[in-house]
Amino acid sequence: MFRDTCRRPRAALPAQAAPPPGPGIPAIRAIGLRKGYPGIEAVRGIDLTVGQGELFGFLGPNGCGKTTTIAMLCTLARPSEGLIEIAGYDTMADPGAVRRQLGLVFQESTLDGDLTARENLRFHADLYGLPRAMVPARIAEMLDLAGLTDRRDSLVRTFSGGMRRRLEIARGLLHRPRVLFLDEPTLGLDPEARARVWGHLHEVRERETLTVFLTTHYLDEAEQCDRIAIVSEGRVVAQGTPGELKSVIGADRVVLRTGDDPAAARDLRERFGLDPVGGPDGVTVTAEDGARLAPRLCAGLDVPVYAVTVIRPSLDDVFLHHTGHRIRDDPAPGPPALTAPTGGRG
Ligand SMILES: Nc1ncnc2c1ncn2[C@@H]1O[C@H](COP(=O)(O)OP(=O)(O)OP(=O)(O)O)[C@@H](O)[C@H]1O
């Protein structure tokens, strides 16, 4: 959550959309980023490179330094050490040019409930100094994108949580930023509202050339990221695509429910060279590619196979492996499982 280190910029911001960064220039580049507060080193040497157009997830347990890092990337807090470039602009040397590149959506709503949706957007357009002639059309475009055109003249305090989030994202995009920072964009929303916010985000990414830097504690949101960095105690401890991160921590598990588990275990050992483990759910083997192995096992065992389940390592397993915590403190949903009933042989 953003605290006092992290305030919205007060000064009016530049009028023109920033020119696009040249090809090959990262949307975000941070080198050796550190930030200390009295008695605590919140960020302890973070390196990050985020490419143009990426949906980048920044995950970590509470208090690991995510918000402090975002505050520095957004020019809202000064690093104790390190270099940051946003679309090639140095945050320290050229903060104005950097802010022109940024859209910010914080955990806590900064909408004015006593203004309408349209008035909130107009206020933001004035704050960012958008050319007056383009404001009505851009506001209409953003309201349309947020699915709020028919509520444009309603007071924001009458909006649901999901509508507010969509309006906040629309507002963050009004001045055509190159990089959108989203701090827990769907926190506290019900599943339907979360799905709509994500639908909105995907549509935005199709329409606008945009890099999204996202923090989330939701597993399904992390799964949608192109790449993820996992932070623990102020450092990046793992980085990669969701698939890469999962493949590093281990293999798939294939669980077989059979008519004769001891015989199946013997077959698995002798014919397939596997190392089966028995349990209440059946016989389990591990494999690099469980989905490919499962049909071979079904076809090759002499005992009847009633069901086969392939369990892949989840991002939650990855998170636990690197940080010692689950992504959420409350029980997370289990990993996606492919269960195929089968007649087997015999
Ligand atoms: N202004 C501040 N003064 C002193 N300590 C701070 C300040 N802001 C953050 N901290 C401390 O720095 C550490 C990192 O905080 P930060 O808010 O960056 O973590 P976070 O990963 O964003 O946590 P959360 O997921 O709970 O929002 C924490 O120990 C926090 O208490």
The ligand as a Gaussian input file, in Angstrom:
#p B3LYP/6-31G(d) Opt

LIG

0 1
 N        7.714000       5.858000       5.076000
 C        8.221000       4.803000       5.664000
 N        8.923000       4.941000       6.798000
 C        9.470000       3.879000       7.415000
 N        9.361000       2.603000       6.981000
 C        8.659000       2.404000       5.861000
 C        8.049000       3.483000       5.144000
 N        7.439000       2.968000       4.044000
 C        7.647000       1.629000       4.089000
 N        8.374000       1.301000       5.173000
 C        8.812000      -0.048000       5.533000
 O        9.546000      -0.606000       4.438000
 C        9.257000      -1.990000       4.299000
 C        8.706000      -2.224000       2.897000
 O        7.426000      -1.601000       2.794000
 P        6.570000      -1.600000       1.441000
 O        5.340000      -0.801000       1.705000
 O        7.433000      -1.190000       0.329000
 O        6.208000      -3.144000       1.289000
 P        5.142000      -3.855000       0.343000
 O        5.845000      -5.020000      -0.230000
 O        4.557000      -2.887000      -0.599000
 O        4.025000      -4.320000       1.380000
 P        2.414000      -4.523000       1.147000
 O        2.271000      -5.742000       0.251000
 O        1.955000      -4.818000       2.538000
 O        1.837000      -3.276000       0.568000
 C        8.250000      -2.344000       5.392000
 O        8.981000      -2.876000       6.464000
 C        7.652000      -1.013000       5.766000
 O        7.228000      -0.991000       7.098000

